[in-house]
Amino acid sequence: MLTFNYCYRIYPDATQQQRLIEWMETCRRAYNYALGEIKDWCNSRKCLIDRCSLAKEYIIPADTPFPGELRQLNNLPKVKKEYPKLREVPSQVLQQAIKQLHKAWDYFKSRGFGFPRFKKIGQFKSLLFPQFKENPVTNLHVKLPKLGTIPINLHRPIPSGFTVKQVRITRKADKWYACINIQCDVSVPNPRPHGHPIGVDVGLEKFLATSDGVVVKPPKFFKALQSKLKLLQRRLSRKQKRSNNYEKQRLKVARLHHYIDNIRKDFHFKQAHALCDAGDMVFMEDLDYRVSAKGMLGKQMLDAGFGQFRTITQYICWKRGKFFGVVDARGTSQECPECKGEVKKDLSVRVHDCPHCGYKTDRDVASTQVIRNRGIKLISTDGLSGKETACAADLPGVEVTQNHPSGETPKGNNQEILKVIWGGPTP
């Protein structure tokens, strides 16, 4: 099963916008009420069996079952009789809000932390329409229940053979988007290792460096607009909350954040396509960037968005038939890509100069070459035996990019490591 999510800009009129905002607020209240039932049930089971708390006590009968997902969904028709406001929202959209809560609850139980929180006003920003009898999308409009047709900018058509499964309406600042989930009953194999390998290393001084010697400077999206954002947020702090002027200023701050997010994502997609144009196999480090984002340089790490960039690169490689792999990140900057010897360097040393073989190049480029070598060694395993292998330097389109001090081809076991899977039959 092949599944895609296509995001389009939609343009609801003032009446439709007001109705969508009211539906989000109703779903938020239903979400909070369902979460309150879960918290009350859990708190009623916290006290000791032989005594009660002096501060407060939740009086719930001992035989009361846990308010699970199915029980709360079955109670929705009864609650609609008491609260007619719930009838304005499509029934399936309201059910999805309850299902969203229980997904968070299951996730909390599986990992042991991250209890679901109550959502404040304005924090519920999407509505999910999970089912359609017929295709709701045309070239000019998207048709939603109880809303009618909404103009849509279908900048790319839905591929033939795909059916629309779900539509999620999202509000970002004052703009509205429709994220359309489409599916096709086909099986697409993952790309196999082939062609020219490229190692990619990301960092703060250089956004990325490749084993071919390409270096990209960090654009620093947030830092470039930080002064403007600081001014807008200062003005927002002086407004009276929930007033009309406060809402106008809040939208200005939200628009700027949305703009920063768009230019960052656009840059990531362009760099991912550039990597696919340069090679057939892309290898990156297997790092958890969330840990780095909590350190002293957390703002710079979040501004670069390395985790999003790796995810986008993996998707673009799959879409264009390029192989993508992750390798162990330990010691990539402390190893020589030619002789595999250990070369200790501090962060202040930006040049790799191996005392064993004399190989000298940029520190980040040397690290990417180590990543490339590890990636090639990772795919050249016994599990892929039976295929003809070839030296990467002998493959079509592969150029020698290392700069040796003597101008000669460096010696060592690098040629033995650079082996890639060749798609031909065994001779």
Sequence and secondary structure as in RCSB ss.txt:
>XXXX:A:sequence
MLTFNYCYRIYPDATQQQRLIEWMETCRRAYNYALGEIKDWCNSRKCLIDRCSLAKEYIIPADTPFPGELRQLNN
LPKVKKEYPKLREVPSQVLQQAIKQLHKAWDYFKSRGFGFPRFKKIGQFKSLLFPQFKENPVTNLHVKLPKLGTI
PINLHRPIPSGFTVKQVRITRKADKWYACINIQCDVSVPNPRPHGHPIGVDVGLEKFLATSDGVVVKPPKFFKAL
QSKLKLLQRRLSRKQKRSNNYEKQRLKVARLHHYIDNIRKDFHFKQAHALCDAGDMVFMEDLDYRVSAKGMLGKQ
MLDAGFGQFRTITQYICWKRGKFFGVVDARGTSQECPECKGEVKKDLSVRVHDCPHCGYKTDRDVASTQVIRNRG
IKLISTDGLSGKETACAADLPGVEVTQNHPSGETPKGNNQEILKVIWGGPTP
>XXXX:A:secstr
 EEEEEEEEE   HHHHHHHHHHHHHHHHHHHHHHHHHHHHHHHTSS TT   SS      TT     HHHHHHH
HHHHHHH GGGGGS HHHHHHHHHHHHHHHHHHHHHS        TT   EEEE   SS  B SSEEEETTTEEE
EEE SS   TT EEEEEEEEEETTEEEEEEEEEES         S EEEEEE SSSSEEETTS EE    HHHHT
HHHHHHHHHHHHTS TTSHHHHHHHHHHHHHHHHHHHHHHHHHHHHHHHHHHH SEEEEE   HHHHTTSTTHHH
HHHHTHHHHHHHHHHHHHHTT EEEEE  TTGGGB TTT  B    TT  EEE TTT  EEEHHHHHHHHHHHHH
HHHHSSGGGTTS EEEGGGSTT       TTSS   STHHHH EEE  S   
